Amino acid sequence: MNILRFQPNVPVRVALQSPQGVVVEGRYGNRMMFTLVDGRVMYVPPIVATKIEAEGIGAGERFELCKAQIKNGHGRSVEWALRRLDPEEQLAEIADDAPALEPQLEHDLRVSAEMANAKKANHESAELPNSPPAPATPMTNGNGNGNGNGAVPASPVPVAAQNDNPQPRSVTKLEHALKTAISAAHNAEKYGSELGYVVRFDADAIKSMAITVLINMSGESRR
């Protein structure tokens, strides 16, 4: 397995597939094994698992872990330091993993606008009065009198009618996270106003919520 090796006093940013570790017996006592989202594994003392649980680290959430060496008289001791990343640092980590985040957002917004315009155009076309149907052409019986018993050929289906039901577009994780954050902020503001408690979410707050949703989705997709 690809094992993450911690260098003394060098902070490492990691994200877990699951916050629940596995106890592994070792030569120097029990260790906790965690699987990371990038496929690697790390072995840490049980105290690290306790800190992960105390901090409430979730699956897919990046945090900083450091194996610090502390001078203790004439010797040295090891102390594991854990730090959660703030939303801005989380955003920076996501941007490093996906440098096309902003272009993707612009693409999603453009596609959404095009779909809205297309639906509006289809709705306006449906409200226009229908043209009167053309008279059916009777089939002759071969004598040219037009009184034959032949079947009337079916009218071809217009091409436009065949394309009235396009296939639904798949929603990207980024678009889903943004819509979830915006919807949650709107509902929270509405609920607060009903209670007489005015609350407003600015763009930074919605961005932070969208990052959290996107991180949780990324963690769940790797399980």
N, C-alpha and C positions, 0 to 999 in steps of 0.2 A: 504494500500500500504506500501511497505518497503521504508521508508524515510531515507535518509542520514542525520544524525545529526552532525553538525560541533561543535567540541569542541574548546573553545577559545585558540588561539595561537598554534593549532595543524594542520600542513599542511596535506592536503588530496589529493591524486592523483585520478583523475576521468577522464572518457571519455564519451562523449555525443553521444546518438544515432542521434541527430540532433542539429546543433548549433542554431536553432530557438526555443526559449522558448515560453511558454504560459503564458499570463498575468492572475494572479489569485488575486482576491480581498480578502484582509484579514482584520483582526481587526485593525492592525497597518499600513494599507496602502497596496498598490499593491505589489505583489511579482511575481517573475518569476519562473515558474516551468520548469525544464529540466528533461528528462528521460535519465538515464545512460545506457551504453551498458550492464551492469550486471543486468538490470531490476529494479534497484532502481530509486527513484526520489529525486530531491533536490529542495528546495525552497530558493531562494536568492534574494537580493534586485535588482532593475533594473540596478544599477551601475555595477553589475557583468555581466549582459547581454551585457552592453555597452563595457566592457573590453574584453569579449569573441569575440565580433564582431571586435573590434579594433585590436586584436591580430591575427585575421584570423583563429581562432581555427576551424578545420574541424571535420566532423563526425568521430568518432572512434579515434581521436587523444587524447592522454593522456596529461593532464596538471595538475599543482599543484594549489590548491586553499586553502587559509588560512583565517580564521576569526580572525583577530588580534585585540586585545584589547589595546588601546593606552591611557596612562595616560594624562588627560587633566585637569590640576589644581588639584582640590580635587575630580574630577570625572573621569570617563573613557568613551571613545568613541570607536566605532567599525570601523575598516578599513579592507576592503576585498582586499587581495593581490593575484594576479594571476601571474603565471610564466609558460612559455612554457618549455617543456623538450627538451634538445638537443638530437641529434640522438643516442648518446651512452646510454643516460638514457632511450630513447624509446626502444632500443634493450634490455636493462636490464629488462624492464617491460614485453616485449614479452617473454623473456627467463623465467621469473617467471611464466607466464601463460602457457608456453609450454616448459617444461624442456627438451623435446625430440627434440628440434629444430635442433641441429647439427646431431644427428643420422638420422633424417628424411632427411636432406640434403644429407648425405652420401647414404642413400637408393635411393633417386631420381637420384643421379648421377650414381649409379650402374645400376639401371633399364634402364636409358637412354643409357648407354654403351652397355648393353645386347641387347636392341632393335636395336641399330645401327649395331651391329655385325650380328644379325639375318637378317636384311634387306640386308646387304652386301652378306651374304651366299645365300639368295634367289635370288639375282640378278645374282650372278655367276652361280648358277644352271640353271637359265633361259637362259643363253648364251651358254650352252653346246648343241651340235648337238643332235637332237632328234633321237631315235632309229627307224629303219624302222618298220612300222606296221606289225603285225603278220597276215598271210593269214587267211581269214575267213573260218570257217568250214561249208561246205554246209549241209543243212538239208536234210535228206532222206525222201522219201514218203512211207517208210515202206517196199519197195521192195529191198532195199539195193543198188540201182543203183546210188544214189546221185543226181538224177535229180528231186527231189520233189519240190513242191511249198511252202514248209514250210518257215516261216520267220527266218532270221538269228538272233540269240539272241544278244541283245545289250551287248557290253563289259562293265564290271563293271568300275565305276569311281575310279581311284586310290585314296587311302587315302590321299596321299600327296597333290593331287589336291584339295581335299575338305578342306584342311587346309591352302590354299594359301592366304586366306583373313581373317586373324584373326581380332577379334574385337578390335577397337582402345582403347588404354589405357587412362583412365581419368587422366587429369593433376591436380596436387595438387596446392593449392593456393601459397605455397612456391615456387614451380617450376615456376609457372606463373609469380610471382613477380620478381624472379631472371632473368628470360628470358627477361621480360619487361625492367628491369633496364639495362641489358647488351646491349639490342638492342638500347635503347635510348642513351646510352653512345657512342656506335659505330656510330650511325647516327649523333650525335652532333659533334664528332671528324671529321667525313667525311665532314660535312657541314662547319666546321671551317676551314679545310684545303683548301676547295674550295675558301673561302674568304681571304685566307692568314693569318688566325688567328689560330695559333696552340693551341689546347687545349687537355689535356690528363686527363682521369679519372682513379684514382688509385683504388685499391680494397676497401679501406675504403669509397670512394665516391659512388661506385656501391653498397656497402652494405647499405649505408644510403638511397640511392634511393629505393632499394628493400624493406627496412623497411617501407618507406613512402607508397609504393604501397600496401604492405601487410596490413598496418593499414587502408588504405582507403577501401580495399576490405573487411576487417573485419567489418568496419562500415556500408558499403552498405549491407552486408549479414544480418545484424541485423535489417534492416528497415522493 
